[in-house]
Amino acid sequence: MTKKDLQSFDIRFPVAFGSGLATALLFVSARQQGALVALLLAFLSPLPIMIATLGFGDGTGLGAAVVGAITIAALVATAATAAISAKLLITAGLAGVIFAVFVTLPTWWLARLAGSGRKHVIVPFFRDGITRLLQMARHRPLPETQAEPARKLAYPFGDILISAATIASVVVVVVALVLIYQQPSYEAGLAKAVAAVEPLITEILGPRELPKSIDLALLSRLVVKAMPATASALAVLVLMANLWLAGRVVQLSHRLAHPWPNIAHELRVPRSAAVIFFACLGMAFLHGPAGLIASVAAAALGLLFVLQGLAVVHDLSRGMKLRTSLLSGLYLALGLLMPWPLVIFAVIGLVEAGFSLRDRKAAAASKNI
C-alpha cells in the first residue's frame, strides 16, 4: 500500500467493525468462562463502542453498534444445530435486534451524549426541533449557525448521569415485565421466581438455619422483588464506569474532543432528580408493576446520589494531610460493609443537592485569598 493510499484510507471503518465485533464477543464469551471472569467480561462489553464513539465520532460508534448486533445474529444462526430455515433466520434476527435495543444502541447513545459538548444533552434533537418549529410558525428568521469551535467544551456530567439512569431503568423494567408476564398473571410470575430462588438461598445458607422470626418464603419474595432494583443500580454503575474508562483511554490517545472534566467538582446531579427519587422511593412500596417500576427508578437515581456523595468527599477532602488514608479507608469500608456505606454516600449526595457543599467551600476559599 502506497503512502497516498494510507493517507486516503479511512480508519473509521475498521474501528467500527472491530469495536462492534469486540462488544459482541465480550458479551457472548461471558457465558463460556467462570463466574467472576464472566461477570468482568459482561461488564466490559460496552467499552469498545464507547471508545469508538468518543475517539472516532458518532458515525463510527453507530456503525460499531450495528456490527455488534449483526454479529450476535450471525452467532445465533451458526450456533443452531438445525438446518438453516426461515424460523432460524427470524430467531437470529430477533436476537440481533434485542441486543441492539438493550445493549449496543443505549451504549452508543450515552457515549454520543458524552462527546456532544452540548449544555443540555438529554434530548438535544427534540429540543432543537421544537425551537425551530416555533420560530418558523412565528415567521421569525432562524438564527445564523455559528462555526463550531475547534475544541468542544466539556460535557455536563450530571446530565450524562440522568441519561444513564433513564436507560438502565427502561431496560430493566422492560426485561422484568416481559419475564413476569410470560406467566398467566403478575402474581403467578412472581410466585414462580420465588420458587426458583428458595433453593438457591437454602444452598447458600448450607447447614446454617434462618432465625425463627424469618420465613424462607418471605425472604425469597423480598430477594425477588429487590432483584430488578439491584440490576438497575448495577447497570448505571457499569455504564458510568465504562464511560469513565473509555474517556481516559481516548484522552491518552489524544483524540478526546474536549478537556477531561474535573469529576470530583463537576459531577452534579440536577436537584429535580432528588424530588423524583423521593417520589419513586415512596411509590416503591406499592404492589404490582407500579411498585416494580418505582423501585427500579429509585435504585437508579439513588446510585446517582451515591456517586455524587463520593465526588463530594473527594472534593472536600482536597488539601487534607491524611486525604489518601481517609479515601482508602472509605473505599475499604465500601467493599467490606456493602451495602450500608452506600446509604451514607447517598445521604451526602442528597445534602449536596440541597445545600451545594462544594460551592460553599469554593466560595469560602476565594474569600480567604
Helices and strands as residue ranges (DSSP letters): H 3-8, H 12-29, G 30-32, H 35-44, H 47-56, H 58-79, H 86-99, I 100-104, H 105-114, H 124-137, H 157-180, H 186-205, H 216-252, H 263-266, H 271-283, H 289-316, H 323-336, H 340-355, H 357-368
